[in-house]
C-alpha cells in the first residue's frame, strides 16, 4: 500500500475531488495549508504585487493499494495542473500496515 500526499492549489480542489471520485477514490483527508515555494517573483493583479510562493494550498492524504497507485497519481496530476508555477507537489511513500480501528481489518481490506 502507498500513501500519497499532495499539495495543490485550493482553486483546483473541487476538480481534483471529482476526478478522484470518478476512479473510486472516495475517502481521503485534506487540510488548508500555507507554505513557501521555490518561486521568488510575484505576480501583479490590479497594480498590487502578490507573492506566488505563499498562495493558499490544500494538502491531501490518500491511501491506495499497489495496483491502483499509477492510476491515482495520474488522475491527481491531470486534475490538479494549471501549467503555471505553483501547481504543487505529490509525494509517495510505502505504508507498512493499515488497520481499520472498528473491525481490526488489515491491509487492503481496511481500505474498502
Backbone as XML, in Angstrom:
<?xml version="1.0"?>
<chain id="A" units="angstrom">
  <residue number="1" name="UNK">
    <atom name="N" x="0.836" y="-1.173" z="0.000"/>
    <atom name="CA" x="0.000" y="0.000" z="0.000"/>
    <atom name="C" x="0.881" y="1.236" z="0.000"/>
  </residue>
  <residue number="2" name="UNK">
    <atom name="N" x="0.291" y="2.342" z="-0.474"/>
    <atom name="CA" x="1.028" y="3.581" z="-0.591"/>
    <atom name="C" x="0.225" y="4.742" z="-0.040"/>
  </residue>
  <residue number="3" name="UNK">
    <atom name="N" x="0.948" y="5.691" z="0.525"/>
    <atom name="CA" x="0.343" y="6.942" z="0.961"/>
    <atom name="C" x="0.754" y="8.010" z="-0.031"/>
  </residue>
  <residue number="4" name="UNK">
    <atom name="N" x="-0.232" y="8.686" z="-0.590"/>
    <atom name="CA" x="0.004" y="9.802" z="-1.496"/>
    <atom name="C" x="-0.312" y="11.070" z="-0.727"/>
  </residue>
  <residue number="5" name="UNK">
    <atom name="N" x="0.654" y="11.965" z="-0.680"/>
    <atom name="CA" x="0.435" y="13.283" z="-0.086"/>
    <atom name="C" x="0.594" y="14.291" z="-1.206"/>
  </residue>
  <residue number="6" name="UNK">
    <atom name="N" x="-0.379" y="15.164" z="-1.341"/>
    <atom name="CA" x="-0.338" y="16.139" z="-2.426"/>
    <atom name="C" x="-0.637" y="17.528" z="-1.892"/>
  </residue>
  <residue number="7" name="UNK">
    <atom name="N" x="0.110" y="18.483" z="-2.392"/>
    <atom name="CA" x="-0.138" y="19.885" z="-2.097"/>
    <atom name="C" x="-0.598" y="20.498" z="-3.407"/>
  </residue>
  <residue number="8" name="UNK">
    <atom name="N" x="-1.840" y="20.982" z="-3.428"/>
    <atom name="CA" x="-2.420" y="21.510" z="-4.656"/>
    <atom name="C" x="-2.988" y="22.908" z="-4.418"/>
  </residue>
  <residue number="9" name="UNK">
    <atom name="N" x="-3.316" y="23.586" z="-5.491"/>
    <atom name="CA" x="-3.994" y="24.880" z="-5.378"/>
    <atom name="C" x="-5.405" y="24.656" z="-4.833"/>
  </residue>
  <residue number="10" name="UNK">
    <atom name="N" x="-5.847" y="25.534" z="-3.932"/>
    <atom name="CA" x="-7.208" y="25.424" z="-3.414"/>
    <atom name="C" x="-8.224" y="25.551" z="-4.537"/>
  </residue>
  <residue number="11" name="UNK">
    <atom name="N" x="-7.898" y="26.350" z="-5.536"/>
    <atom name="CA" x="-8.823" y="26.574" z="-6.651"/>
    <atom name="C" x="-9.038" y="25.316" z="-7.489"/>
  </residue>
  <residue number="12" name="UNK">
    <atom name="N" x="-8.169" y="24.318" z="-7.376"/>
    <atom name="CA" x="-8.294" y="23.075" z="-8.140"/>
    <atom name="C" x="-8.911" y="21.940" z="-7.320"/>
  </residue>
  <residue number="13" name="UNK">
    <atom name="N" x="-9.218" y="22.193" z="-6.047"/>
    <atom name="CA" x="-9.665" y="21.127" z="-5.167"/>
    <atom name="C" x="-10.933" y="20.433" z="-5.663"/>
  </residue>
  <residue number="14" name="UNK">
    <atom name="N" x="-11.957" y="21.176" z="-6.042"/>
    <atom name="CA" x="-13.215" y="20.551" z="-6.476"/>
    <atom name="C" x="-12.993" y="19.673" z="-7.702"/>
  </residue>
  <residue number="15" name="UNK">
    <atom name="N" x="-12.172" y="20.121" z="-8.631"/>
    <atom name="CA" x="-11.862" y="19.332" z="-9.818"/>
    <atom name="C" x="-11.106" y="18.057" z="-9.446"/>
  </residue>
  <residue number="16" name="UNK">
    <atom name="N" x="-10.154" y="18.175" z="-8.540"/>
    <atom name="CA" x="-9.393" y="17.005" z="-8.079"/>
    <atom name="C" x="-10.313" y="16.035" z="-7.357"/>
  </residue>
  <residue number="17" name="UNK">
    <atom name="N" x="-11.156" y="16.533" z="-6.478"/>
    <atom name="CA" x="-12.081" y="15.690" z="-5.728"/>
    <atom name="C" x="-12.997" y="14.919" z="-6.676"/>
  </residue>
  <residue number="18" name="UNK">
    <atom name="N" x="-13.556" y="15.594" z="-7.666"/>
    <atom name="CA" x="-14.441" y="14.932" z="-8.634"/>
    <atom name="C" x="-13.691" y="13.872" z="-9.436"/>
  </residue>
  <residue number="19" name="UNK">
    <atom name="N" x="-12.478" y="14.180" z="-9.872"/>
    <atom name="CA" x="-11.678" y="13.218" z="-10.636"/>
    <atom name="C" x="-11.352" y="11.989" z="-9.801"/>
  </residue>
  <residue number="20" name="UNK">
    <atom name="N" x="-11.031" y="12.185" z="-8.524"/>
    <atom name="CA" x="-10.750" y="11.055" z="-7.639"/>
    <atom name="C" x="-12.005" y="10.202" z="-7.418"/>
  </residue>
  <residue number="21" name="UNK">
    <atom name="N" x="-13.158" y="10.845" z="-7.258"/>
    <atom name="CA" x="-14.405" y="10.096" z="-7.096"/>
    <atom name="C" x="-14.703" y="9.254" z="-8.348"/>
  </residue>
  <residue number="22" name="UNK">
    <atom name="N" x="-14.382" y="9.781" z="-9.515"/>
    <atom name="CA" x="-14.638" y="9.055" z="-10.769"/>
    <atom name="C" x="-13.821" y="7.774" z="-10.873"/>
  </residue>
  <residue number="23" name="UNK">
    <atom name="N" x="-12.685" y="7.707" z="-10.191"/>
    <atom name="CA" x="-11.886" y="6.470" z="-10.209"/>
    <atom name="C" x="-12.056" y="5.693" z="-8.891"/>
  </residue>
  <residue number="24" name="UNK">
    <atom name="N" x="-13.123" y="6.003" z="-8.174"/>
    <atom name="CA" x="-13.497" y="5.314" z="-6.932"/>
    <atom name="C" x="-12.547" y="5.532" z="-5.764"/>
  </residue>
  <residue number="25" name="UNK">
    <atom name="N" x="-11.894" y="6.669" z="-5.724"/>
    <atom name="CA" x="-11.183" y="7.089" z="-4.508"/>
    <atom name="C" x="-12.177" y="7.973" z="-3.773"/>
  </residue>
  <residue number="26" name="UNK">
    <atom name="N" x="-12.864" y="7.380" z="-2.813"/>
    <atom name="CA" x="-13.956" y="8.077" z="-2.143"/>
    <atom name="C" x="-13.619" y="8.500" z="-0.727"/>
  </residue>
  <residue number="27" name="UNK">
    <atom name="N" x="-12.439" y="8.168" z="-0.272"/>
    <atom name="CA" x="-12.036" y="8.585" z="1.066"/>
    <atom name="C" x="-10.619" y="9.138" z="1.017"/>
  </residue>
  <residue number="28" name="UNK">
    <atom name="N" x="-10.472" y="10.335" z="1.508"/>
    <atom name="CA" x="-9.155" y="10.931" z="1.716"/>
    <atom name="C" x="-9.311" y="12.070" z="2.702"/>
  </residue>
  <residue number="29" name="UNK">
    <atom name="N" x="-8.209" y="12.484" z="3.274"/>
    <atom name="CA" x="-8.217" y="13.590" z="4.225"/>
    <atom name="C" x="-7.578" y="14.799" z="3.572"/>
  </residue>
  <residue number="30" name="UNK">
    <atom name="N" x="-7.959" y="15.998" z="4.025"/>
    <atom name="CA" x="-7.332" y="17.204" z="3.498"/>
    <atom name="C" x="-7.338" y="18.320" z="4.539"/>
  </residue>
  <residue number="31" name="UNK">
    <atom name="N" x="-6.383" y="19.219" z="4.374"/>
    <atom name="CA" x="-6.223" y="20.377" z="5.247"/>
    <atom name="C" x="-5.910" y="21.591" z="4.397"/>
  </residue>
  <residue number="32" name="UNK">
    <atom name="N" x="-6.315" y="22.756" z="4.855"/>
    <atom name="CA" x="-5.889" y="24.006" z="4.236"/>
    <atom name="C" x="-4.543" y="24.375" z="4.833"/>
  </residue>
  <residue number="33" name="UNK">
    <atom name="N" x="-3.572" y="24.677" z="3.972"/>
    <atom name="CA" x="-2.220" y="24.983" z="4.423"/>
    <atom name="C" x="-1.673" y="26.190" z="3.663"/>
  </residue>
  <residue number="34" name="UNK">
    <atom name="N" x="-0.632" y="26.767" z="4.194"/>
    <atom name="CA" x="0.123" y="27.813" z="3.528"/>
    <atom name="C" x="1.580" y="27.418" z="3.613"/>
  </residue>
  <residue number="35" name="UNK">
    <atom name="N" x="2.307" y="27.621" z="2.521"/>
    <atom name="CA" x="3.709" y="27.256" z="2.520"/>
    <atom name="C" x="4.518" y="28.228" z="1.691"/>
  </residue>
  <residue number="36" name="UNK">
    <atom name="N" x="5.803" y="27.993" z="1.651"/>
    <atom name="CA" x="6.720" y="28.815" z="0.874"/>
    <atom name="C" x="7.356" y="27.920" z="-0.181"/>
  </residue>
  <residue number="37" name="UNK">
    <atom name="N" x="7.296" y="28.333" z="-1.431"/>
    <atom name="CA" x="7.844" y="27.542" z="-2.529"/>
    <atom name="C" x="9.151" y="28.100" z="-3.043"/>
  </residue>
  <residue number="38" name="UNK">
    <atom name="N" x="9.593" y="27.546" z="-4.158"/>
    <atom name="CA" x="10.852" y="27.960" z="-4.772"/>
    <atom name="C" x="10.739" y="29.266" z="-5.535"/>
  </residue>
  <residue number="39" name="UNK">
    <atom name="N" x="9.573" y="29.583" z="-6.030"/>
    <atom name="CA" x="9.393" y="30.770" z="-6.860"/>
    <atom name="C" x="9.539" y="32.033" z="-6.015"/>
  </residue>
  <residue number="40" name="UNK">
    <atom name="N" x="10.398" y="32.933" z="-6.445"/>
    <atom name="CA" x="10.655" y="34.145" z="-5.660"/>
    <atom name="C" x="9.985" y="35.389" z="-6.238"/>
  </residue>
  <residue number="41" name="UNK">
    <atom name="N" x="9.607" y="35.352" z="-7.505"/>
    <atom name="CA" x="8.985" y="36.541" z="-8.089"/>
    <atom name="C" x="7.494" y="36.520" z="-7.816"/>
  </residue>
  <residue number="42" name="UNK">
    <atom name="N" x="6.897" y="37.670" z="-7.816"/>
    <atom name="CA" x="5.473" y="37.767" z="-7.577"/>
    <atom name="C" x="4.720" y="38.013" z="-8.862"/>
  </residue>
  <residue number="43" name="UNK">
    <atom name="N" x="3.414" y="38.042" z="-8.768"/>
    <atom name="CA" x="2.587" y="38.397" z="-9.910"/>
    <atom name="C" x="1.811" y="39.650" z="-9.537"/>
  </residue>
  <residue number="44" name="UNK">
    <atom name="N" x="1.451" y="40.426" z="-10.542"/>
    <atom name="CA" x="0.766" y="41.689" z="-10.303"/>
    <atom name="C" x="-0.690" y="41.546" z="-10.742"/>
  </residue>
  <residue number="45" name="UNK">
    <atom name="N" x="-1.594" y="41.921" z="-9.866"/>
    <atom name="CA" x="-3.016" y="41.912" z="-10.165"/>
    <atom name="C" x="-3.591" y="43.255" z="-9.738"/>
  </residue>
  <residue number="46" name="UNK">
    <atom name="N" x="-4.115" y="43.995" z="-10.696"/>
    <atom name="CA" x="-4.678" y="45.329" z="-10.456"/>
    <atom name="C" x="-3.708" y="46.241" z="-9.723"/>
  </residue>
  <residue number="47" name="UNK">
    <atom name="N" x="-2.468" y="46.177" z="-10.141"/>
    <atom name="CA" x="-1.449" y="47.064" z="-9.602"/>
    <atom name="C" x="-0.861" y="46.649" z="-8.270"/>
  </residue>
  <residue number="48" name="UNK">
    <atom name="N" x="-1.320" y="45.540" z="-7.721"/>
    <atom name="CA" x="-0.800" y="45.071" z="-6.439"/>
    <atom name="C" x="0.004" y="43.802" z="-6.688"/>
  </residue>
  <residue number="49" name="UNK">
    <atom name="N" x="1.236" y="43.767" z="-6.156"/>
    <atom name="CA" x="2.081" y="42.598" z="-6.342"/>
    <atom name="C" x="1.788" y="41.560" z="-5.271"/>
  </residue>
  <residue number="50" name="UNK">
    <atom name="N" x="1.599" y="40.311" z="-5.715"/>
    <atom name="CA" x="1.340" y="39.189" z="-4.828"/>
    <atom name="C" x="2.456" y="38.175" z="-4.974"/>
  </residue>
  <residue number="51" name="UNK">
    <atom name="N" x="2.851" y="37.591" z="-3.884"/>
    <atom name="CA" x="3.855" y="36.536" z="-3.915"/>
    <atom name="C" x="3.191" y="35.252" z="-4.367"/>
  </residue>
  <residue number="52" name="UNK">
    <atom name="N" x="3.803" y="34.555" z="-5.329"/>
    <atom name="CA" x="3.240" y="33.276" z="-5.776"/>
    <atom name="C" x="3.685" y="32.142" z="-4.867"/>
  </residue>
  <residue number="53" name="UNK">
    <atom name="N" x="4.607" y="32.411" z="-3.951"/>
    <atom name="CA" x="5.102" y="31.337" z="-3.089"/>
    <atom name="C" x="4.202" y="31.083" z="-1.884"/>
  </residue>
  <residue number="54" name="UNK">
    <atom name="N" x="3.356" y="32.048" z="-1.518"/>
    <atom name="CA" x="2.516" y="31.817" z="-0.346"/>
    <atom name="C" x="1.023" y="31.891" z="-0.656"/>
  </residue>
  <residue number="55" name="UNK">
    <atom name="N" x="0.653" y="31.348" z="-1.807"/>
    <atom name="CA" x="-0.750" y="31.184" z="-2.163"/>
    <atom name="C" x="-1.324" y="30.065" z="-1.294"/>
  </residue>
  <residue number="56" name="UNK">
    <atom name="N" x="-2.571" y="30.216" z="-0.898"/>
    <atom name="CA" x="-3.222" y="29.180" z="-0.098"/>
    <atom name="C" x="-3.246" y="27.862" z="-0.866"/>
  </residue>
  <residue number="57" name="UNK">
    <atom name="N" x="-2.979" y="26.777" z="-0.165"/>
    <atom name="CA" x="-2.935" y="25.456" z="-0.775"/>
    <atom name="C" x="-3.836" y="24.503" z="0.010"/>
  </residue>
  <residue number="58" name="UNK">
    <atom name="N" x="-4.062" y="23.349" z="-0.570"/>
    <atom name="CA" x="-4.777" y="22.285" z="0.123"/>
    <atom name="C" x="-3.858" y="21.071" z="0.133"/>
  </residue>
  <residue number="59" name="UNK">
    <atom name="N" x="-3.744" y="20.424" z="1.293"/>
    <atom name="CA" x="-2.880" y="19.259" z="1.486"/>
    <atom name="C" x="-3.773" y="18.031" z="1.580"/>
  </residue>
  <residue number="60" name="UNK">
    <atom name="N" x="-3.588" y="17.077" z="0.660"/>
    <atom name="CA" x="-4.404" y="15.867" z="0.618"/>
    <atom name="C" x="-3.576" y="14.664" z="1.019"/>
  </residue>
  <residue number="61" name="UNK">
    <atom name="N" x="-4.206" y="13.726" z="1.713"/>
    <atom name="CA" x="-3.581" y="12.442" z="2.042"/>
    <atom name="C" x="-4.524" y="11.350" z="1.553"/>
  </residue>
  <residue number="62" name="UNK">
    <atom name="N" x="-3.991" y="10.494" z="0.684"/>
    <atom name="CA" x="-4.765" y="9.424" z="0.072"/>
    <atom name="C" x="-3.985" y="8.130" z="0.261"/>
  </residue>
  <residue number="63" name="UNK">
    <atom name="N" x="-4.658" y="7.047" z="0.635"/>
    <atom name="CA" x="-4.008" y="5.743" z="0.762"/>
    <atom name="C" x="-4.610" y="4.824" z="-0.292"/>
  </residue>
  <residue number="64" name="UNK">
    <atom name="N" x="-3.736" y="4.170" z="-1.081"/>
    <atom name="CA" x="-4.190" y="3.289" z="-2.159"/>
    <atom name="C" x="-3.400" y="1.985" z="-2.141"/>
  </residue>
  <residue number="65" name="UNK">
    <atom name="N" x="-3.977" y="0.960" z="-2.763"/>
    <atom name="CA" x="-3.268" y="-0.307" z="-2.917"/>
    <atom name="C" x="-2.247" y="-0.169" z="-4.041"/>
  </residue>
  <residue number="66" name="UNK">
    <atom name="N" x="-1.296" y="-1.088" z="-4.070"/>
    <atom name="CA" x="-0.194" y="-1.009" z="-5.032"/>
    <atom name="C" x="-0.682" y="-1.002" z="-6.477"/>
  </residue>
  <residue number="67" name="UNK">
    <atom name="N" x="-1.665" y="-1.829" z="-6.803"/>
    <atom name="CA" x="-2.154" y="-1.907" z="-8.169"/>
    <atom name="C" x="-2.901" y="-0.672" z="-8.632"/>
  </residue>
  <residue number="68" name="UNK">
    <atom name="N" x="-3.252" y="0.190" z="-7.713"/>
    <atom name="CA" x="-4.037" y="1.379" z="-8.014"/>
    <atom name="C" x="-3.202" y="2.654" z="-7.994"/>
  </residue>
  <residue number="69" name="UNK">
    <atom name="N" x="-1.937" y="2.529" z="-7.636"/>
    <atom name="CA" x="-1.086" y="3.711" z="-7.443"/>
    <atom name="C" x="-0.962" y="4.564" z="-8.696"/>
  </residue>
  <residue number="70" name="UNK">
    <atom name="N" x="-0.584" y="3.976" z="-9.818"/>
    <atom name="CA" x="-0.342" y="4.765" z="-11.033"/>
    <atom name="C" x="-1.589" y="5.488" z="-11.508"/>
  </residue>
  <residue number="71" name="UNK">
    <atom name="N" x="-2.748" y="4.834" z="-11.451"/>
    <atom name="CA" x="-3.988" y="5.483" z="-11.873"/>
    <atom name="C" x="-4.326" y="6.666" z="-10.964"/>
  </residue>
  <residue number="72" name="UNK">
    <atom name="N" x="-4.151" y="6.479" z="-9.674"/>
    <atom name="CA" x="-4.430" y="7.559" z="-8.725"/>
    <atom name="C" x="-3.481" y="8.738" z="-8.939"/>
  </residue>
  <residue number="73" name="UNK">
    <atom name="N" x="-2.201" y="8.447" z="-9.148"/>
    <atom name="CA" x="-1.222" y="9.519" z="-9.371"/>
    <atom name="C" x="-1.520" y="10.293" z="-10.648"/>
  </residue>
  <residue number="74" name="UNK">
    <atom name="N" x="-1.816" y="9.582" z="-11.727"/>
    <atom name="CA" x="-2.083" y="10.250" z="-12.998"/>
    <atom name="C" x="-3.366" y="11.076" z="-12.930"/>
  </residue>
  <residue number="75" name="UNK">
    <atom name="N" x="-4.383" y="10.550" z="-12.280"/>
    <atom name="CA" x="-5.633" y="11.293" z="-12.111"/>
    <atom name="C" x="-5.397" y="12.553" z="-11.290"/>
  </residue>
  <residue number="76" name="UNK">
    <atom name="N" x="-4.663" y="12.422" z="-10.219"/>
    <atom name="CA" x="-4.353" y="13.562" z="-9.358"/>
    <atom name="C" x="-3.551" y="14.607" z="-10.113"/>
  </residue>
  <residue number="77" name="UNK">
    <atom name="N" x="-2.524" y="14.176" z="-10.833"/>
    <atom name="CA" x="-1.675" y="15.107" z="-11.571"/>
    <atom name="C" x="-2.464" y="15.846" z="-12.648"/>
  </residue>
  <residue number="78" name="UNK">
    <atom name="N" x="-3.249" y="15.115" z="-13.437"/>
    <atom name="CA" x="-4.010" y="15.742" z="-14.524"/>
    <atom name="C" x="-5.043" y="16.728" z="-14.004"/>
  </residue>
  <residue number="79" name="UNK">
    <atom name="N" x="-5.733" y="16.381" z="-12.937"/>
    <atom name="CA" x="-6.803" y="17.242" z="-12.439"/>
    <atom name="C" x="-6.282" y="18.440" z="-11.649"/>
  </residue>
  <residue number="80" name="UNK">
    <atom name="N" x="-5.063" y="18.365" z="-11.133"/>
    <atom name="CA" x="-4.522" y="19.457" z="-10.309"/>
    <atom name="C" x="-3.717" y="20.478" z="-11.104"/>
  </residue>
  <residue number="81" name="UNK">
    <atom name="N" x="-3.371" y="20.172" z="-12.336"/>
    <atom name="CA" x="-2.469" y="21.053" z="-13.074"/>
    <atom name="C" x="-3.166" y="22.256" z="-13.702"/>
  </residue>
  <residue number="82" name="UNK">
    <atom name="N" x="-2.461" y="23.382" z="-13.677"/>
    <atom name="CA" x="-2.863" y="24.564" z="-14.441"/>
    <atom name="C" x="-1.792" y="24.882" z="-15.482"/>
  </residue>
  <residue number="83" name="UNK">
    <atom name="N" x="-0.613" y="24.266" z="-15.300"/>
    <atom name="CA" x="0.507" y="24.550" z="-16.193"/>
    <atom name="C" x="1.305" y="25.774" z="-15.771"/>
  </residue>
  <residue number="84" name="UNK">
    <atom name="N" x="0.972" y="26.347" z="-14.630"/>
    <atom name="CA" x="1.652" y="27.540" z="-14.133"/>
    <atom name="C" x="2.483" y="27.209" z="-12.910"/>
  </residue>
  <residue number="85" name="UNK">
    <atom name="N" x="3.417" y="28.089" z="-12.598"/>
    <atom name="CA" x="4.218" y="27.947" z="-11.391"/>
    <atom name="C" x="3.294" y="27.895" z="-10.187"/>
  </residue>
  <residue number="86" name="UNK">
    <atom name="N" x="3.576" y="26.981" z="-9.257"/>
    <atom name="CA" x="2.785" y="26.896" z="-8.038"/>
    <atom name="C" x="1.694" y="25.851" z="-8.066"/>
  </residue>
  <residue number="87" name="UNK">
    <atom name="N" x="1.713" y="24.954" z="-9.057"/>
    <atom name="CA" x="0.686" y="23.905" z="-9.125"/>
    <atom name="C" x="0.789" y="22.924" z="-7.966"/>
  </residue>
  <residue number="88" name="UNK">
    <atom name="N" x="1.958" y="22.775" z="-7.367"/>
    <atom name="CA" x="2.081" y="21.931" z="-6.189"/>
    <atom name="C" x="3.023" y="20.762" z="-6.370"/>
  </residue>
  <residue number="89" name="UNK">
    <atom name="N" x="2.934" y="19.824" z="-5.450"/>
    <atom name="CA" x="3.809" y="18.650" z="-5.424"/>
    <atom name="C" x="2.998" y="17.432" z="-5.005"/>
  </residue>
  <residue number="90" name="UNK">
    <atom name="N" x="3.498" y="16.250" z="-5.408"/>
    <atom name="CA" x="2.932" y="14.976" z="-4.974"/>
    <atom name="C" x="4.068" y="14.155" z="-4.370"/>
  </residue>
  <residue number="91" name="UNK">
    <atom name="N" x="3.827" y="13.600" z="-3.195"/>
    <atom name="CA" x="4.809" y="12.764" z="-2.515"/>
    <atom name="C" x="4.202" y="11.370" z="-2.334"/>
  </residue>
  <residue number="92" name="UNK">
    <atom name="N" x="5.001" y="10.346" z="-2.560"/>
    <atom name="CA" x="4.528" y="8.969" z="-2.433"/>
    <atom name="C" x="5.439" y="8.227" z="-1.468"/>
  </residue>
  <residue number="93" name="UNK">
    <atom name="N" x="4.836" y="7.518" z="-0.512"/>
    <atom name="CA" x="5.622" y="6.695" z="0.402"/>
    <atom name="C" x="4.913" y="5.358" z="0.611"/>
  </residue>
  <residue number="94" name="UNK">
    <atom name="N" x="5.701" y="4.337" z="0.847"/>
    <atom name="CA" x="5.177" y="2.989" z="1.076"/>
    <atom name="C" x="4.685" y="2.889" z="2.522"/>
  </residue>
  <residue number="95" name="UNK">
    <atom name="N" x="3.547" y="2.230" z="2.701"/>
    <atom name="CA" x="3.000" y="2.012" z="4.034"/>
    <atom name="C" x="3.247" y="0.577" z="4.459"/>
  </residue>
  <residue number="96" name="UNK">
    <atom name="N" x="3.662" y="0.409" z="5.681"/>
    <atom name="CA" x="3.877" y="-0.925" z="6.243"/>
    <atom name="C" x="2.558" y="-1.629" z="6.514"/>
  </residue>
  <residue number="97" name="UNK">
    <atom name="N" x="1.592" y="-0.906" z="7.076"/>
    <atom name="CA" x="0.344" y="-1.533" z="7.501"/>
    <atom name="C" x="-0.752" y="-0.491" z="7.579"/>
  </residue>
  <residue number="98" name="UNK">
    <atom name="N" x="-1.975" y="-0.939" z="7.341"/>
    <atom name="CA" x="-3.173" y="-0.127" z="7.535"/>
    <atom name="C" x="-4.144" y="-0.976" z="8.352"/>
  </residue>
  <residue number="99" name="UNK">
    <atom name="N" x="-4.741" y="-0.376" z="9.388"/>
    <atom name="CA" x="-5.668" y="-1.102" z="10.259"/>
    <atom name="C" x="-6.938" y="-0.275" z="10.412"/>
  </residue>
  <residue number="100" name="UNK">
    <atom name="N" x="-8.081" y="-0.896" z="10.135"/>
    <atom name="CA" x="-9.365" y="-0.237" z="10.394"/>
    <atom name="C" x="-9.660" y="-0.420" z="11.878"/>
  </residue>
  <residue number="101" name="UNK">
    <atom name="N" x="-9.810" y="0.651" z="12.592"/>
    <atom name="CA" x="-9.972" y="0.604" z="14.040"/>
    <atom name="C" x="-11.216" y="-0.171" z="14.449"/>
  </residue>
  <residue number="102" name="UNK">
    <atom name="N" x="-12.333" y="0.088" z="13.812"/>
    <atom name="CA" x="-13.606" y="-0.522" z="14.219"/>
    <atom name="C" x="-13.590" y="-2.043" z="14.111"/>
  </residue>
  <residue number="103" name="UNK">
    <atom name="N" x="-13.055" y="-2.602" z="13.026"/>
    <atom name="CA" x="-13.159" y="-4.041" z="12.768"/>
    <atom name="C" x="-11.839" y="-4.784" z="12.887"/>
  </residue>
  <residue number="104" name="UNK">
    <atom name="N" x="-10.754" y="-4.077" z="13.035"/>
    <atom name="CA" x="-9.410" y="-4.644" z="13.078"/>
    <atom name="C" x="-8.992" y="-5.268" z="11.739"/>
  </residue>
  <residue number="105" name="UNK">
    <atom name="N" x="-9.673" y="-4.934" z="10.656"/>
    <atom name="CA" x="-9.248" y="-5.395" z="9.327"/>
    <atom name="C" x="-7.900" y="-4.770" z="9.020"/>
  </residue>
  <residue number="106" name="UNK">
    <atom name="N" x="-7.088" y="-5.523" z="8.285"/>
    <atom name="CA" x="-5.737" y="-5.055" z="7.982"/>
    <atom name="C" x="-5.476" y="-5.064" z="6.486"/>
  </residue>
  <residue number="107" name="UNK">
    <atom name="N" x="-4.467" y="-4.300" z="6.101"/>
    <atom name="CA" x="-4.048" y="-4.259" z="4.703"/>
    <atom name="C" x="-5.102" y="-3.644" z="3.801"/>
  </residue>
  <residue number="108" name="UNK">
    <atom name="N" x="-5.199" y="-4.154" z="2.561"/>
    <atom name="CA" x="-6.130" y="-3.574" z="1.601"/>
    <atom name="C" x="-7.590" y="-3.743" z="2.021"/>
  </residue>
  <residue number="109" name="UNK">
    <atom name="N" x="-7.898" y="-4.748" z="2.845"/>
    <atom name="CA" x="-9.266" y="-4.895" z="3.357"/>
    <atom name="C" x="-9.683" y="-3.693" z="4.204"/>
  </residue>
  <residue number="110" name="UNK">
    <atom name="N" x="-8.731" y="-3.074" z="4.863"/>
    <atom name="CA" x="-9.020" y="-1.907" z="5.690"/>
    <atom name="C" x="-9.322" y="-0.677" z="4.843"/>
  </residue>
  <residue number="111" name="UNK">
    <atom name="N" x="-8.976" y="-0.703" z="3.565"/>
    <atom name="CA" x="-9.210" y="0.433" z="2.680"/>
    <atom name="C" x="-10.598" y="0.418" z="2.059"/>
  </residue>
  <residue number="112" name="UNK">
    <atom name="N" x="-11.273" y="-0.704" z="2.100"/>
    <atom name="CA" x="-12.576" y="-0.844" z="1.422"/>
    <atom name="C" x="-13.699" y="-0.254" z="2.223"/>
  </residue>
</chain>
